[in-house]
Amino acid sequence: MTSTAFGRRYPRLARRVDGWVSGWNNVGIQTKFYGSTLRNIVFAFVHYRIELMRIIAQMGLGAGALIVIGGTVAIVAFLTVTTGALVAVQGYTDFSEIGVEALTGFASAFFNVRLIAPATTAIALAATIGAGATAQLGAMRINEEIDALEVMGIRSVAYLASTRVVAGILVVIPLYCVGVLASFWAARFGTTTIYGQSTGVYDHYFRTFLNPTDLVWSFVQSIAMAVVIMLIHTYYGFTATGGPAGVGEAVGRAVRMSLIVAAFVVMMISLAVYGQSGNFNLAG
């Protein structure tokens, strides 16, 4: 029985099979694009250094009026300040109910490093840098600028996708540092200034439970999330269709997918690092 005859005889089953096959084909196409992007990183470093530096500056400081407030750096700092302040609010009030409000410093050293700082950085990266990359590449695709680059002999994947992945990885390093420091400062300020806890008590428990190994793994989490976020956003921008509306749809899909994958990356790395022992001892 041919596929056409099968579709006429079993239309619902044929549609389900076509949808399943199309989904797996899409996974294969994305995987091929990701592999090509990662493979061309060295080529982008060697031949497209000027474009790489331009993208790094644009991602880190923003463009146009956004430069005034520092672009993504300011956004990440603001987000992590709010989340760090929430650690102070929730930690102090909850611990005070059982008479151990001195452990608020422990909550800052534990939760900010292992979850809040990398997750907040990933959200900011996807919502700002990632969405901007998707919109830029999508606009270039519908205006046939990517086709023009290929006609001129420029490797479009290396020039547009690989450079943005590398820029995202390099930019996330200072972003993560800003995010961690801002979350630490906000938690300390809220606990000692607003709630009136002694700075010596807070600093004692904070330094006791701040594990340098956790900071390293938190940094690894941020790097891994930056890689997957930039790969996803460059793919959706590179394959955008349907005019301006299609670009907007691509941005929405890319942000949704990158946030889901970033949460999955955080979960898997956390399970791999802390799943068995937890690397945690409540003492001091």
Secondary structure, 3 states (H helix, E strand, C coil): CCHHHHHHHCHHHHHHHHHHHHHHHHHHHHHHHHHHHHHCHHHHHHHCHHHHHHHHHHHHHCCHHHHHHCCHHHHHHHHHHHHHHHHHHHHHHHHHCCCCHHHHHHHHHHHHHHHHHHHHHHHHHHHHHHHHHHHHHHHHHHCCHHHHHHHCCCCHHHHHHHHHHHHHHHHHHHHHHHHHHHHHHHHHHHHHHHCCCCHHHHHHHHHHHCCHHHHHHHHHHHHHHHHHHHHHHHHHHHCCCCHHHHHHHHHHHHHHHHHHHHHHHHHHHHHHHHCCCCCCCCCC
